[in-house]
Amino acid sequence: MLTGHSATGGTPSRRRALRLAGNGLALAALGAGAAGCREDVTGGGGPADSARPRREGTGSPGASPKDGQAPKALWTTSTSAQTYGDRDELVAVDGMVIATGDPLAALDAATGKERWSLPGGAVPGAPLLVSDGTLYLASGAYDGTVGGYDPASGKETWRGHLGKEYRQPRPIAVDDGQVYVIAEILEDDGSSRTNVIAALNSSTGKMVWREMRDLGTQQNGVHAAVQGRHLVYTDFKQNLTVRDTATGRQIWTHKTTKTNYGTFAVHRDLVIVPQGRRLQAFNLADGAEKWSVQTGDFSTFKEPAVLEDELFIADSSKTLRSIEPQTGKESWRSKDLADTKAQAPGQFVRVGGTLYGATDLDKRGGIHAFDTKTGALRWTFNDNSGDYHAWLVATDGTHVFALHGKNLHALPG
């Protein structure tokens, strides 16, 4: 499965290599100066003291935690992050960890040192999408273009063209062959009252299809994923919509019972959406309900994640569940957080046998680590900064990166 939230590392693909080789003009135009790309140096030419990675606390960073205590951070650094609580504002790929901010900066995953920066590279509230070794970014320009960059260097390697009659195209999802964007349609007076959803070829940048969205829909607040021939997305207008990725044709749409401000999950032929007290799974092909799960009278479901064929979801009563995503059958239920002051997590990543969950606010939250087989709470990491921003979590498969406000922490996986 490839979604707009996935990040892949490893050896560059043949398509990526060809695209890198064929975009010399774009690379030259961006240049090291425009991208802010540089190697870290020591002495007077290095980063400011406030941006240097630091180690906090005592003990050995990365050592196994004891008696339920969180491990020490491998490194901690201050970043340019400007996050809004969306789960796709922090990514780890190609040895870099990147958080939405201005400038958009990539830090070395092993050391926390800045490797490149891109002033104006991130549009506030827009997702960071990674696929096939390319980082796709929303455009703040009015020329109908959207860019793709090499995460390891910050160099532009791809540019998609929607047309000058469209404003600020925003990528929402990406798969092996296409980048899916939403853009405002410019009126003659420079205003915009409507928008389109479109697919751009991820090799050539040319438009494959475009479809007008309903009047009153917004460009912002869209969460999307791709599963085979299905593009799935939700929005602030309580819509759950599925389109054909080849043609853009709308296959079906549902009004959700609760406004979905967060993400959903997809697994094989299903899309799984939290709606207040109910968690519902719908067939991608026709929108028919496959199964539903209900939580207690005074609690609501948070955001789900399917990781290695298991669905993990918490609710506001601080119960964590593991659910078989095809049937809705519960595998285990953990109430380890119920007797604590800690918050329930709303975003998850998995490394081996440990599930890491990020919470919204600080004093009663942080990064929780759970046993994936039982849901037992192992420890909670918190920087005690008091920052009001939500926690975000990402992984490169080896380390876990926790962003809280402008503080970025690297934890052992």
Protein Blocks (a to p, Z undefined) as FASTA:
>chain_A
ZZfkbccedjddfklmmmmmmmmmmmmmnommlnopacddehjllccfklpccdededje
hiaceehiacddfbdcddfbdcehiaklccceehiacddddddddddfklopafbdcehk
acghiacddeehiacdddfbfnopacdddfknopafbdcdfbjkbghiacfbdcfkbccd
ddddddfkopafbdcdddddfklopafbdcdddehiafehpacddehjaccdddfkopac
dddfklopafbdcddfbdcfbdcddehjaccddehjbccdddfklopafbdcdddfkbcc
dddddeehiacdddfkopacdddfknopafbdcfklmmpcbdcdfbdcdehjbccdddfb
lmlgcjddddfklopafbdcdehlopabdcddddehlaccddehjaccdddZZ
